């Protein structure tokens, strides 16, 4: 049996870096065999790209690093519940596990809203673990948006 390692602190580092750039503080890392192979924070504003969510960027980087379009045996750690588009990308990439910190009642697509992985047309459903470091991730988001008001 392998030992559990928590990679949410790595994703939180990416979220803080995104906030420092003026982006919504969401961070993600892709892990394979106990090693971070890709990391990203939101870059929608910097790239002027509405698909430049942390999850999408981390998935793209992981696929490039592994030279494959499928991420079997990999886990995604993200600080906010993925939106429906990111959940679709997670399914398409065949990520084995999804760990997320804060729930997203407004825009989430995993436990909220459309619940992408529960849909009969979902191609793949990862093992899902929610709530790891939830208070810290939610606090980053709350502070970010309070500063904007």
N, C-alpha and C positions, 0 to 999 in steps of 0.2 A: 504494500500500500504506500503510495507516495504522500509526502507531507504537503499540507495545504500552505501556500504562500499567498499573501495578500498583496496584490498589485494596485489596489485602489490609490495608495499614496502616490504612485507614479502618475496615474491619471489626474489626480488633484494638482500635481505640479504643472501639468499641461493646462489645466483649467485656470490656475493662477496666472500663468504666462499669457493665456488668451485674454484675461481681464486686463492685464498690464498693457496689452496692445489695443484695448478698447473694444474687444470682442466679447460676446456673451461667454461667461466662464464655464465652458464645457471642455473636458479633456478626455482622451481615450488612449489606451495602449492595447496592442495585440501581443499575446504571449503564446509561445510554442515551447514545449519541453522545458518549462521553468525559466525561459529567457524572454525579455521584451525584444520583439523583432521590429516593432513599429510603434510610433507615438505621434500624437497630433493634438492640437487644440483647435477650436473654431477659428476659421480664417475667411468667413464669408465677406466681411467688409474689406479686408486686405486684398483678397483675390477678386472681389466684385463677382462672387459666384455663390448663388443661393444653395448650391449643393456642397459647399465646402464646410460641412459639419465635421466635427472632430472624428466621429465614427467613420464617415466616408473617407476622409483623408488617411486615417490609420489603416483602414481596409485596403485602400489603394497602395499604400506604402508596403504593407505586409505582402500583398500579392506580387509586387515588384521585387521585394527581397527574396521571396521564395520561388519566383518565376513560375507562378501558377495563378489561375483564376479561382481556385478553390482553397479554402483555408481549413481543411479537415485537420482535426487534432489541435486546433488553435482556440484560444479564448479571447474574448473582447471584454475589456474593463472600461467602463465609461461612467462619468460622474452624474449623468442625467439620463433618465429613461429615454431610449431612442424614439424618435418620431417615426411615423409610418414609412417614410422613404428610407430611413436608415435601417429600420427593421426589415424592409424588403431587401436591402443590400446585404444584411447579415444572413438572411435566408439564402440568397443567391450565392454568397461566398461559402456557405455550408460551415459556418463557424460552429464549433462543438459546444461552446459555453458562452453565455452572456452574463456578466456581472454588472449591475448598475447601482448607483448610490441613491440619488433622489428620484422620487416619482415626479411625473409631469402631468398633472391633471388637465392642463390646457392643451398640450400638443403631443402627449405621449402616444405611442402606438403599440406598446407591449401589454401593459396591464390596464391602460386607459384607452379611450377612443376606439379605434377599429380593432385592436388586439390582433395584429397581423398574424402572429404565429398560431392563433386559434382558428383562423379562417381555413375552410376546407381546401382552398386553392393554394395554401402555403406550401412551397416546395420543400421546406426544411424547418424544423423547430429545434433550436438549441436548448440545452439545459439552461434554465434561467434562475438567477440568484439576485434578489433585490434587497436594497436597504443597507448595504455595506458602506459605512462612513456617511450615512444619509444626512445627519445633522450638519456636518462640515460642508458637504457639497451644497446643500440647500442654503446654508449661511452665506456661501460665496455668491450664489445667485441673488439672494435677497439683498445683500450689501451692494452688489453691482447695480441692480435696478433701482434701489433706493437712492443711490448717488445720481442717477439719471433723472430723477423726478424733481 
